[in-house]
Amino acid sequence: MRVVSLLLFVFLSLVFQPELHAQLKGDFESYGAEEETPSQKKKKEKEEKPKKDKKKPVKKKPAKKKKDNKKASSSKSSKPLTAEEQKKLAEKEKRKKEKEETRLKAEQKRDEKAKAKAEKQPNLYNQQLNSAEEFSSKQQYSEDSPEDPNVLRLSIEPHLFSNLDTILVVEQKKEITFNDQENIKYFYNQALFKLKDRSYEEAITLLDKSIRLDPGNKELLQLRGNAYVEIAEIKKGIRDFHKALKVDNRDPILHYNLATAYFKKGKYKKSLKHYDQAILLKEDYWMAYQGRGSVSTMLKNYESSVRDFNKVIDHNAYFAPAFKGRGVAKGLLGRYDEAIGDFSLNIELEPMDGLAYYYRGLAFVSNNQPREACRDLDRAYELNVLQAFGDIRKYCESDFLEY
């Protein structure tokens, strides 16, 4: 009965007196608990008293101030903006928007320029590369010809009988950024065209630009070294070849180029050292044999010179400079008949080689054949071998008008 009456009372109080809900809720929740004795109640009251005292919060003035500030700010923000303030705010937003649009336009314009440049450079490169490949195909020789099929041969004026040239390597292997790589290729191919036109200084300027982008590029250093040798700045050429050797000291072509530069500088022992190294790295490198034969002649190792020229001729029996070099060595050994035979073979292969006529004329002089000597010396002079004029006056003075 007690439970029923209690429930009924709660229902009526909730319906008619909602303000009593909180108080009755506590009584309802405490229903069923054990009733406390008077002593327990007193003890509980004593324990709760200090707690209530402790719980009394001290009102902090700053907290009130904060609330007041919040109220003040809310009251300010709630105030409507004046027409002038709205106008200023709108102008500020407009300026900000215009600034952002200007920035975006500038970025877009910069990107378009970069894209156009990137598209333009490969096209220029492709045009130059096609022409360079055509140039390379014309300059390269077959396996049985006097040139290595993997290299180009620059047309350097023969150094007397040796006919030694530095060799231009056209390989391109790069691992750098795309834009720099395209620039290097473009300058590289432009330099090839300048070399073809014998504009060596302009080629060096273009190669300088490429080497600044890729300082450790062996092929570019070799090419610039060749160009320096062409304009007789051999010391600079040797320096470039040595830099390239630091990148790859087992390249036979690089040793050959350095040996040829030393030969033109007149440093024959250093030249011989690098020709030896080139042959050691590539046993069938017959151009290095040709160079070593010439250097051996200058060092008066004539028998060694003849052996090297024999190897070249065994490899290619149509290579005229080898016959000329062997003829000089045999002439210096006193084998004049054999020397005359080599010079005659040289003339058959290259009828306009003035030096071949000149050396055969000297061999005829040494072999006591003055008429044949004067005929060859006169022909050499006609082919612009100017030193033949002195020999003509020396050996052919009486018979000069007859020719």
BELGIPE-V273368 format. One record per helix or strand. SS is the DSSP state (H for helix, E for strand). FROM is the first residue (numbers start at 1). LEN is the number of residues. If there is no record, write none. Layout:
# BELGIPE-V273368
SS&FROM&LEN, SS&FROM&LEN
This chain:
# BELGIPE-V273368
H&2&15, H&18&13, H&38&18, H&61&17, H&83&57, E&151&3, E&167&3, H&178&19, H&200&14, H&218&13, H&234&14, H&252&14, H&268&14, H&286&13, H&302&14, H&320&13, H&336&14, H&354&13, H&370&13, H&388&8, H&400&3
